[in-house]
Amino acid sequence: MLKESLSSFLRGCRTWRLWTLLGWLDIQQRYARSSLGPFWITLSMGVMVGAMGLVYGTLFGQDMKSYLPLIGSGFVLWALISGILNESCFAFINNANFIRQSDVSLWVYIFQVLWRQMIILAHNVVVIVVLRIVFNVKGYDHLLLFIPGLLVLLLNLTWMSYMAAIWSARYRDVPQLIASCLQILFYITPLMWWPHMLKKHQWIITINPFSSLVDLVRAPVLGAYRSQLAGVLPLFLL
């Protein structure tokens, strides 16, 4: 069984031309006949970060110079996480006819979701770049560490997506369950607040694996160096 699964995964990797093309076509069809095209993704994310940052920054009494980059990078990464997990639930369901009529590896449809969300991430990264420039975020020494952090995040999301796709194809309540869980995780993951704000309730961050996954990518972007790798690797090895 393990040998067959590995063979299917490798066959999916080798057909990268297929799933990259399918993912790009999905983006093109979504924004067909639009003046701004995919850059609506960037615009909508920028508006949401600005509005939510001003509202919650005022409520929490935060310094906007440090708070807006925090919430901006957090929202961009959460859009990647939630987008991949939510859309992967329908990866096999929406392609059921193609799966029945071809011998293409099932991983192709998972990689299609991952690639499509990576394209969206590429558009949303513009928001982070603008925030770093506008608020003069320091710390370029560790900036490139976001690359291995992003790879660890994607590796974890890959197996999560495959499991979500299988369970959703078998049990049609799973997509709603995952969407509800992600909505809860959004509020208990330090995206709009600093971890130290929890004070004696730090255990909420400890039991939430997405806190470490987000921090792996976001910390270098914010000019910090916090290695959470030890807490993330066991998750990937499950």
Secondary structure, DSSP 8 states (H G I E B T S, - for coil): -HHHHHHHHHHHHHTHHHHHHHHHHHHHHHTTT-SSTTHHHHHHHHHHHHHHHHHHHHHHT--HHHHHHHHHHHHHHHHHHHHHHHHHTTTTTTTHHHHHH----THHHHHHHHHHHHHHHHHHHHHHHHHHHHTT----TTGGGHHHHHHHHHHHHHHHHHHHHHHHHH-TTHHHHHHHHHHHHHHHSTTSS-GGGGGGGTHHHHT-HHHHHHHHHHHHHTT-----HHHHHHHHH-
